[in-house]
Amino acid sequence: MREAIIDVGAIEDNVRHLRRLTESDVIAVVKADGYGHGAVRAAVAALAGGATRLGVADIGEALALRRAGIDAPIVAWLHAPGADFSDAVASGVELGVSSFVQLQAAAAAAGGGHPALVHLKLETGLSRNGIAPADQRLVFAEAARLERIGRLRVVGLFSHLSNTSVEDDRAAIRAFDAGVALAASLGVAPPLRHIAATNAAIDLPEARYGCVRLGIGIYGISPFHDRTSADLGLRPAMTLRAAVAAVRRVPAGTGVSYGYTHRTETDTTLALVPLGYADGVPRQASGRGPVRIGGRTFPVAGRIAMDQFVVDVGDHPVAVGDEAVLFGDPTLGAPAARDWADAADTIDYEIVTRIGTRVPRTQVRE
């Protein structure tokens, strides 16, 4: 009745393409269940495409990958206050560390000949987590001491850019470089430095540092408003579709869905699509979200409900069981996730990530 088709071949190809383009090692970000594509399948595909590391938000996501048999390096960088790092350290999960307290907790979790593996995150202007410039000397000195006594190993230094403007991002890079230099002066000189996500990895070569942290790009979605995925040589990996569940011929003036925000202007055909906001289809796109049925694209008619919405197809032939595609690869005629993002006044990152668990994922390779 409803399904999200996930093309793992597209994820592989996107990683391979971006790796060549940036000439950098790739940390493939598979947080939030692989941006809605499935964390395990996205991780396996990204590694097959040449990624050397995986990135997730929290330790639970990392341990789920370990339970699925993935033994590649994984870094997790967002932790609850007082988080217990012992399972992560025992499983070889690398920890993003944003404070002196987290550094001490990571070292305390080491044991049995297993030092904690850490990436020290520097605050460079995004005003989220990260070691503040005023605290960096203390944290770096303690990290160097803990390395000397075998309690931890610093694998990387990293930060995150705002993508506000080239000038803002270059200011953050300067702050990052100052932190890297201070760390080196105190004996912390890890092999990895990473600050660029997809946007900067493509457009700001000085942000690459030989290692880039790619999220949305590996799923074939452009981070830029002025360039499509095709412009960047990327293929969208997710297609969201459903089978038309009912067809009704109605006269002019018929109200459609809650609130009758859409009334038919002429005699017309209405097609019912069994997807709704419980599945992650944004209600904000009511009356605007594009749907491809029978080779033509129509907007949603009226309000999107919890489980379904209606499309007014006019006199276009449609039958129960016909395919309705909400988004996919525009080069194949489907609407883009960006089109739904525009209709809902949001970003396409949210559109793919919000698709719910009620929608089965079908893995293909094309």
N, C-alpha and C positions, 0 to 999 in steps of 0.2 A: 504493500500500500504506500509506503514511503521509504526512501533509502538515500544514503549519501555514498556515492561511489568514490573510492579513494584510489587514485592511480599512483601506486608506489614507484612505477617507472618514472613518472614525472618528478617525484621527490629526488630520486637518484640523479636524474639528468640535471635538475636545478642545482644540486650540490656540486656536481661535477663541473657545470658551467661556471658557477660563482667561484669555485676553487681556482679554476684556470684564470678567470677574469682578475681576481684579486692577488693571485700568486701567493696565497697565504694558507696556513693551516685553518681548518674550519671547525669551530665548536658549533654543532648543530643543536639549536634550542628546541626541545620537545616538551616544554612545560605545558600546563593546562591541557593534558591529554593530547599532546602534539598539535596544539592550536585547533583542537576538535577533530583531528584526522586519526587519532589513535597513537598514543605515545610509543608503544612497542613497535608497531609497523613503521612509524615515521623514523624511529631510531635505527631500525634495521636497514631501511632504505637509505637513510643519510650516511650510515657507515659504509654501505655498499657503494655509495657515490663518492667516497673518499674523505668523509669527515673523520677527524682523528679523536674527537671528544664530543660529549653530549652535555648540554646545559639544561637544568631544570630550576624551578623556583625553590622548592623545598625538599627536605630529606625524604619525606614519604614518597614523593615522585621518584626520587633516585632509587630507593630501596625496591619499589615496584619493578623498575627496570632490571635490577639485580635478580629479583625473584623470577623474572621472565628469561633469565639466562644470558643477559647482556653483560659482558665483562669489560667493555671499553671504559676508559676514564670518563667519569661523570662529575660535574661540579654543580653543587646546589648552593644558592646564595641568599635565601631569605629565611630567617629563623625566628621562631617565637621567643619571647623573653624566657630565659632559663631553660632553653632547649637542651635535651640530652643528646650529645654527639657520639655516644659510644657505639651504637649500631652502625652509624655512618662510617666511623673510623674503622671498625672491624670489617666492614664491607668494601673498604677502599674508596669510599665516596669522598671526593674533594669538597672542602667547605669554603664558601665565600665568607670572609671574616671582615666585619665592618666596625669593630670596636675592640678596645683592650679587654673588656669582659669576655667577648666571644673568643678572643685569642686564648685567654686563660682556660676557658671551658674546653676548647678544642685540644689543648695540650693535656688537660686533665683526663680526657677520654682516651689518650694514647695508652697503649699497654701491650704486653706480650710481644714485644719487638715490632709493633706496628705504630710508627709515628703518625700523627694526624697530618693529612695533606691539606694545605690551605692555599687559597688565593686571597690576598689582601686587597680589599676594595677601598679605593680612595674617593673621597667626596671632591668633585671637581666642578660643582655648580648646579647639579640637578636638584639638590636640596632634598634628597631622599636618604637612603642609608649610605654608609661609606665612612671611612676614617677622616675626621675633620683635619684640616691642615694643622691646627694647633696641637692635635694629639698624635700626629704622625711620627715625630721623633721618638716618643715614648713607646709606641707600638712597634716600630721598626727595631728599636734596640732590644725590646723583649723578644721579638720574633727571632732575632739573630742569636740571642742567648738560648732560647728553647731549641733552635736548630743545633747549636753546638752540643747540647746535652742529649740530643736524640729524641726529644719529645714531639717535634713536628718538623715538617719539611715545607718550605714555601715554594709552591709550584708556579704561582703567577701573581702578578699585580694587575688590577683591572679597574675600570670605571665605566660610566655610561654617559652618552651624549644626549643633549636635549633635542637635537635636530631643529632648533629654532631658526638658525641662520648659519651660514659658513663662518661668520665672524664669531658667533657664540660658541660654535663647536671648536674653532681654533683656540679660543680662550680656554676652553676646558682641556684641550690637548696640552697647552702650555702649563696649566696647573698639574696635569698628569705627569708631564715630563719633569717638573720640579719635584714631585713626589717620588718618582722613579730615581732621580739623581740623589735625593736625600736617603732613600732606602739603600742604594748602592754604597753611599758613604758610611753607612752603619753596618755594612756586611750582608745586606739582603739584596741579592741579584739573581732572581729566579729566571728560568728559561723562557717563561711566557709573559707577554704583556698583551692585554686586549681591551679595547675601548669601543671598537666599531661594531654596530649592528648592521643590518642590511643596507640602510640608507647611506651611512658613511663608508661602509665597505665598498660600495659602488662608486660613490661620488667624491670621496675625500681620501685620496691615496695615502696622505701622511697619517691617517688614523689607523692604518692597517697593522703596523708593527709585526708583520709576519704571522698574525693570528687574528681571525675575525670571528665574531659571535653572531651567527646568522639565524634569525627566526623566520619572519614572514616570507622572506625571499625563497626559502627552500620549499615552501608550499605553493610557490608560483604566483605570488601576489606582489604587486609593485608597491613600494613604500612612498612613491612619488605621485603627486596629483597631476603632473604634466606628462607622465609616461606610463604606458600600459605594461602589463606583464610581457606581451609580445615584443614591445619596444626593447625590453631588457633581455630578451632571449629566454624567458621563463615560461613554464607551462603550469596553469592552475591544476592542483592535484585533486580538488574536491568538486564533484558535481552533485547538487541536491535536486532530487526529483521525486515525483509521486505519480500514482495512477489516478486519472480522473475518476472520482467515486460516484458522481451522479451528473445527469444532464437534464436541464429543464428549459422548455420553450415558454417564454412569458410575454405578456403584452406590454406596450409602452406604459410608463408610470408605475411599474412594479418596484417596490422597495427591496433593497438587498442588504442583508445582514443587520447587526445591531444598530439602532439609531437611524436607519435608512439614510445614511450619509451618501448613498448612491441610489438613484432612481433611474430606471431605464428610460432612455429618450425615445426609443422605437421598439417595435416587436423585436425580440432578440433571444439569443440562447445563452444560458448561464451554465458554467461548468464548475463543479464543486471539487476543490483540491484538498485532500486530507492532511494538511500541515497547518500548524498554528503556532501561537506564541509559546505553548508548552514544549514545542519542538525547537524553539529558538528563532522562529521567524518573527522579526520585530513588528509589534503592533503599530509602532510609529510609521511603518511603511504602508499602512492602510491607504488604499486608493491610489498608490503610486508604484509599489513594488512590481517589477516586470516578470512575466511568466511566459515561457515559450510553449505553445501547444500547436501541433500540426504545422510546424514550419513558420508560424507567425508569433509575434510577441505582443502581449496584451498587458495592461496594468491590472492589478488587483482591483476588484469592484467592491467598494464599501470597506467595512472594518474587518481586520483579521481577528478571528476568534481564537480561543484556546487550542482547538484541534483542527480547524478548517478555515478556508476562505473561499471566496467566489470570484470567478473571472467572467466578465461579460465579453463573449467572443463574437457578438453580432450574428451574422449569417454564416460565419466560418464553420465548416463541418467539424464536429467533435463528437466522440462517442465515449461511453463508459469504458475505462481501461486504457484510454489514450495517455501517452506520456506528457506530463507537465514538468518542465525544467525551470527551476527558479534561478539557478546560476551554475556556471561551469566554465568551460573554455570558450571565450568569445570568438576565437578563430574558427571554432566549429559551429558557430551560430548561436550559442547559448548566451543569455545575459551574463554579465560579470558580477562577482561579489561586490565590486565597487558600485555597480548600479543600485544594488540593494542598500549599500551603505549611504549613497546619496539620497535615496528615497527615505531613509530612516534618520538622516542627519547624524550619521556616525561614521566610523571608519571600517574598512573591509576586514581588518584584523578581528573586529568584534563579530562580524557576520559569520565567519567560519568557526570561530572559537565558541560561539554560543549555541551551536547546533546540539540539541540535547541527546540524552542516552536512549530516548524512545525511538530515535531514528537509527535503524541498523546501518552499520558500515559494511560495504561490500568492497573487498580489495580486488583490484585488477592491475594489470601491467600492460601499458600500451606504448 
